[in-house]
Amino acid sequence: MATIRTAHTVWQGNLFEGAGQTTFDTSGLGTYDVTWKARSEEANGKTSPEELIAAAHSACFSMAFSNELDSAGYKAERIEAKSEVGFEPGKGVTGSNLTLTARIPGISEDEFQQIAEKAKAGCPVSQALSIPITLSAALES
């Protein structure tokens, strides 16, 4: 059976001058202000759909990478994944640029890169997105 996660947004006003609040219902982590300006200009303490996508993508990719490492017999001391999701008014979401840094004892650069690419392709959020996804991966010493 599928696990369901729920969030909701209440919006008031038109797109450019209105505002809303997005609430994470399942986790109860909170309610966050959203506006068009936070999406297309400076965030100023508010979030946007693209920031929420970036959070989901970086978390999912970190989990997928950790799982792929474990399957290959490695344990990371540290994994940090970042997603930068672009938005262009009139075009929409333009892509997600993943950046990975990790400290993994005993892994070669080649195997690290292969595992990172496999995790990018296997990450369920990557699979759900119909946008270009790039990956830059670096081993820490």
C-alpha positions in Angstrom: 0.0 0.0 0.0 1.3 3.5 -0.9 2.2 5.9 1.8 0.4 9.2 1.5 1.8 12.5 2.6 -0.3 15.7 2.7 0.2 19.4 2.5 -2.2 22.1 1.7 -2.1 25.8 0.7 -4.6 28.5 1.3 -4.3 31.4 -1.1 -5.9 34.8 -1.1 -5.8 37.4 -3.8 -4.5 37.4 -7.3 -1.2 35.8 -8.4 1.0 38.9 -8.3 -0.3 40.7 -5.2 -1.9 37.8 -3.3 -0.3 35.5 -0.7 -0.7 32.1 0.7 0.3 29.7 3.4 1.4 26.2 2.8 1.1 23.7 5.7 2.8 20.4 6.1 -0.1 18.4 7.4 1.4 14.9 7.7 4.5 15.9 9.7 3.0 18.9 11.5 6.3 20.7 10.9 4.6 24.0 10.3 3.0 26.5 8.0 5.1 28.6 5.6 4.2 31.8 3.8 4.3 31.7 0.0 4.1 34.6 -2.5 4.8 35.3 -6.2 7.6 37.6 -5.2 9.3 34.8 -3.2 9.0 32.7 -6.4 10.3 35.3 -8.9 12.3 37.8 -6.9 13.9 37.7 -3.4 12.5 35.2 -0.8 12.3 37.7 2.1 11.5 35.0 4.6 8.9 33.3 2.4 9.1 30.0 0.4 8.1 29.0 -3.1 7.1 25.8 -4.9 10.6 25.6 -6.3 12.2 25.7 -2.8 9.9 22.9 -1.7 10.9 20.9 -4.8 14.6 21.5 -4.0 14.1 20.3 -0.5 12.3 17.2 -1.7 14.9 16.5 -4.3 18.0 16.9 -2.1 16.4 14.7 0.7 15.4 12.0 -1.8 18.7 12.0 -3.6 20.6 11.8 -0.3 18.6 8.7 0.7 19.0 7.1 -2.8 22.7 7.7 -2.7 23.1 6.3 0.8 21.1 3.2 -0.3 23.3 2.7 -3.4 26.4 3.1 -1.3 25.2 0.4 1.1 24.4 -1.9 -1.7 27.9 -1.5 -3.0 29.4 -2.2 0.5 30.3 1.3 1.5 29.3 3.5 4.4 29.6 7.2 4.2 30.9 9.3 7.0 29.1 12.3 5.7 26.8 13.0 2.7 25.6 16.5 1.8 23.3 17.0 -1.2 22.0 20.3 -2.5 19.4 20.9 -5.1 19.0 24.3 -6.9 15.7 24.4 -8.7 15.3 27.1 -11.3 12.2 29.0 -12.1 11.6 31.4 -15.0 8.4 33.4 -15.3 6.6 32.4 -18.5 8.6 29.2 -18.8 8.1 27.5 -15.4 10.5 25.2 -13.6 13.7 25.0 -15.7 15.7 22.3 -13.9 17.3 20.9 -10.8 21.1 21.1 -10.3 22.2 18.5 -7.7 25.5 19.0 -5.9 26.9 16.2 -3.8 29.8 16.1 -1.5 30.6 13.0 0.5 33.3 11.5 2.7 33.4 7.7 2.0 36.4 5.6 3.2 37.9 3.3 0.6 35.9 4.3 -2.5 37.5 5.1 -5.8 36.6 8.3 -7.7 35.2 6.3 -10.6 33.0 4.1 -8.4 31.8 7.1 -6.5 30.7 8.9 -9.7 29.0 5.7 -11.0 27.1 5.3 -7.7 26.1 9.0 -7.7 24.7 8.8 -11.2 22.8 5.6 -10.4 21.3 7.4 -7.3 20.3 10.4 -9.4 18.5 8.1 -11.9 16.9 6.0 -9.2 15.7 8.7 -6.9 11.9 8.7 -7.0 11.8 12.5 -7.0 14.2 12.6 -10.0 11.9 10.1 -11.7 8.8 12.3 -10.9 10.3 15.5 -12.4 10.1 16.1 -16.1 12.9 18.7 -16.0 16.6 18.6 -16.8 18.6 17.3 -13.8 22.4 17.8 -13.6 24.8 16.4 -11.0 28.1 17.6 -9.7 29.7 15.1 -7.3 32.9 15.5 -5.3 34.6 13.3 -2.8 35.9 14.9 0.4 39.1 13.7 2.0 
